[in-house]
Amino acid sequence: MAKTIAICREKPYPLGCYIDYDRTLVVRSVFGENKKCGITLYPAAKSSKKPLTIELSGSMKRGNIYSARIRDIADIDEYVSYNYFADDEYFCDPYAKQLYGLETFGKNVPDSAIRAKLDNKAAGSTSDHAFDWGQENSSFTPYEDSLVYLLHVRGFTKSPSSGVAADKRGTFAGIIEKIPHLKSLGVTAVELMPAYEMNEIENPYSKKTDKRSMKSHQEEVGALYSKDGSISSKKSENLKLNFWGYKRGYYFAPRTAYCVDPSNAENEFKEFVKTMHENGLEVIMQFYFEEHESGTLIIDALRFWRCTYHVDGFHLKGSVIPLRLITNEPLFTDVKIWYEYFDCGSIYGGKTPEVRLLADYNNAFMYNARRFLKSDDNCINDFLKSMLANGSDHGIINYICDYEGFRLADLVAYEHKHNEENGENNKDGTDNNISWNCGIEGRTRKHEILGLRKKQMKNALSMLFFSQGTPMIFSGDEFGNSQSGNNNPYCQDNETGWVDWKAMEKNADLLEFTKTLSKMRFSNRILHEKAPFKLMDYISCGYPDLSYHGKEAWRPDLSGQSHLVALLFCGLYEKDERQHDYIYVVYNMHWTPQELALPKLPDGLKWEIFIDTDERHMKPSKPAKFVRGKEIVTGTRDTDTDVFTELIADRSCRIYISKKDENYKPRRKAAGRKSK
């Protein structure tokens, strides 16, 4: 005679469901106010057993949490998945660590058919197996030494042009194959757009079971599963995808559709993080939380990813985030946390933390740099403010392009969004693009327009890499990937939303230019300081740490009609004498060439052009696509004042670096720049 199932109360936390070591089923979940609620257990696809439904009584309830320990379930090891039900609605456990049903991207699956994997501690479940992290050394890279690379896991390598094997395209494993590319750029942190589990269909099946019997519901859902346990529904037709993934998801489970082997998602994501760490790359996870999401769930999810998957930080998105709880969490004292804005004075009580963990991730730099790039009036002060911004108690993430808005290549090719393919009559996406098409909207064969666009992309990248915040590149912008003017491809799981790696060969010079900027930034400490500049000569060397200049040296024009400014970085503030270079960065965003007087250098030093984004300064005999290490040949010297004047091309950026001549005599060692 079969034993009767025994149900007793259990402590309500931590939330979740599993088979314990004593072969009892532990259930802890929020059900709310319902007439009836409980759990349905499902056997493996090949099993002859039928699903088992267990209703929980009100005596198991504390607040809105039902918590129970269920004993004497016959053949309990044969059950591999489960779903909760409340009245006539089935739903998946939001605390599930792995799900079944979402393995194939873009399939229309009822929410009630998405099942949670049932962890079986007694049988040794995947979650209890120790993953071999090896000699993991996930070094913390300070913000001043960081270069962030934002990508969409599927879109990054899904295109056949990525060169990734077909079974790895659009997966975590696909990213691993691109590690050499990331390292060649100098990337230190990879930021993933939402990579936790979710149903990407925007208008899926109704969650309701229309008050049909439990047996009828189970039979319908069971018919969707093939013998191997995968969902057998057809590819979604006429249903919009949320390709980006900014919607409510299952925050404790890696996305199975981004795995080569979805059944092994947990270990596959761990292997991804481990490999990134072995290559000196941090992994930052984006998490989007809806307005009414539980603060407890948010904290629990972030703790889980930090402990289970060893991720290095979180970019939090959503209007209501418990920032005070997150920033005070003891587990996160070595974790980077990014949000639109942090009130660091309130968080730290006026004290400066030893290590900067928090970072503002807002669009101030993007807007100000774009306005200056397109030669708008009344923007130079805001541009310089954004270029100089650097928090003593927090980091600042700077970017020209994010996932929202135009890609870098489209920023200089379109003045209006072209989102018709999204199916919303071009009404979606921002209209505030602050873009300029360089004379023609969209594609063109005119070499003059194409040359100007290429120059403008290089100008934008120069602004990004010479800003004092942490630069962030959106995947593909380093080699001119285009989305054909679509500034909101949130639903485009196709060539529009995927990175086109063929553009790398087409724009090889842009890619090389990006690498050169990155190398120059991180080879010169004065270009990526920890502490904010003081704009003063506080070591009495004759030069401030950073100074602004205009057509006349030491006299910047900050009027509303000014479109030219130069920044002089003085390397004497570095303790290492090998870093004592002077670097002069000139931005002429005026539509005509401008004369510029170079500031005088100490005796024995001379200015040399290191980079010029205007290709017209190249001699025909030189095949390079941009100037690097070219002697001054266009300037004139005033013999009375000993001032050298250069002609700077229209809409261009030029970088000078000091070089020693035959009269150079070493200066006494500088006092060094002190960091707070």
Steps between C-alpha positions, in 0.01 A plus 500: 500500500642834394589745770295818534694815415579694816522881489639707786605860545851612405693820563410752225851592385693462276240493224512224243422132453717187520515137611702496822758244608235305694294464177234746615369777277555853631275772356533870580325754279291816497146421390306797632127497566360194323223249561730212419867467417766237477754322283491250214795264457586364155692182421761464228364487145562125465350412837167318529412695812239772486536854636431533871302800627523596867281772649627699795261593779475839668677362805824508296471874450695777674424839354474425128765228513402135493773278642471128540700179533326212320588141595427153364469588130525167318788470252593861563826468302303456177371859513732743321302824464215691658257789466301694755131575470281760664127454445477426124833649395830318464827687538868418520698544820675841480782351712563211260870440425436340159192480279364267237310632199702805394795319343424623148506875442179636348259211565156590629463309826214544748620631834320206657717262294826648626613269776763532766767236539453316827828494689551163663759526774451137594595391148778759463353770277702725273466786746674295769789384284818692566613681186875506455587868489869412481749766606244772438641849531221746431706814545315822576582761236469860629275728301791715384661192342180357351360478149142366486357309204120471494346218298185298442590132538292380205557799274875506552583182308169381348586624150684248280746783434626455858701198389377307803394136454127471434421323829677772700357807329302720734622321814730557794745269325489732199623787717792286616611460139516880470725548802806571278306783336396643837854487636640664186278800582625516858160400643503421872128442566223346291151621583217265403154623412239288687627142491272343759210277400183645350226447245594746226158489331329837548143372454510138617224254580264612775607386844143408589378141475143626457401309814542167325571195710855438616502176302402680180773758551766238568408306188519813281834609639639148490423483129741791442795298627683260271648173621835664573332750730524805272211720395362389165297810411577658164699816440299808591323661210368857501611538861744769605814407685659695780845439354679724750337345806397802705199335659419292805695177504610210715782672681679193643550301180751550216332527163483154350451637145848652530660161570643239265354233730191648671473201735838598645437875523633539852842351431518660158459848644749423776748387236441827316573710809801288589647540150442875502678527834791292374539761227487795738145600404230594748138398446237763577134392487212729410183444702171668413238504776143620454356763728309265728769235530568376852804656662567167671514322165736764359746462787471121494565487124811718515639300792437178310685609186792629700535182706405238241641648181778728632392796285689821565223755503149609413351773285158560656217624283149594611326791669471351849819331621586458871835673457561557870459131578717394208783743569502403870505126429816350661531249215547782250805671651703389197228517233449775242147642497378735227185710488385827345599701806619435855470744789846407624502769767203334666622145439849558641409762760740755354798264515702394197517120455840340456380323183254645254227237449204708383481669163253739338382369164312792352482663161645844579827431320318350201279804447772759559755325280246450220403867505861609479568242228226641275614860561203622702527841664502551877641160584874535555474557876281195548736298280804593709310430821421148377856446379634595843239318714660250735367413844728468802254259668344336194569426136336646191426286194528703178366396162417650163252223413295263716259225397228766471545750219722499193809288459816703442489439124135610487564803719693657211276365220144572614320801642171316544419158638386231256315251718226398258597131524409504870133514401412812698474750214840644592354640822726299730852600595631839599475801270780675690792336318725808475637358177619642168502310172796694354289622207304197377250285688605136513711308252706677237791434265635854516859475619495847652201414721642160593834657592330759720296232675809294570672808639203581723503145643867540582432839657230345720727216609774752582262688727409176674854377562634836619218556748582441866214259567508130412442455124234255381472367144184338367586185307579561135545876528877451494476394136193690380219246536173651372134436576382686187363790700289293741557662839283258697551144369365345819296248298744431215642151530656524155780675311377834635546400862807282448856626474619492139860382520554564129520867595829423676675445167322791335599738781835351598646849541231593754572187700873571496429859603296377799784272609748788471285726717461228761872429509584868529251555782623213713868558423484852644382526859422870464221403256324269747544637849327373811448839665332799332730759344562818700569722195786654702880502502520353848853354463647827366616353171369785283198307368165399656415130502237577234440828322263628229611690190347657191631657182743676729691290749370530859195696382206265434193642331203377702239719332180361357633513143829324576564165334871461573674403820829336594602313814859486625583205726824546693677173580731661757232423759580130475765345726635280222740709291416288198152652519618862482365568151289799410188407301300760310154399374333739256134484394397722210131435443465814289403449135809690382873452573629700795843630596626392838799623700672213679602561862875528545680199642805500731838525329605182328146386420300539180147415391439207269168396351401157627146473357300709255148387411513703177650279228563794267815582696658178386759507225401286197805278551377391844239220495386530862139599562579743779803697611714341768842636590525760218733797536343845482509619138212746470566748779675836516710649779486861616869590548416785741282300740635156416138380470427224251166526316328203339206479261243252633265348243126547529311247716810318614695394806877520521717365780852625559757343730826652621827360367857563607740677267879525508492786753291316757627496858316292764301703750517436869261233617149634546331482836238264362127520486320404815176305478232521757 
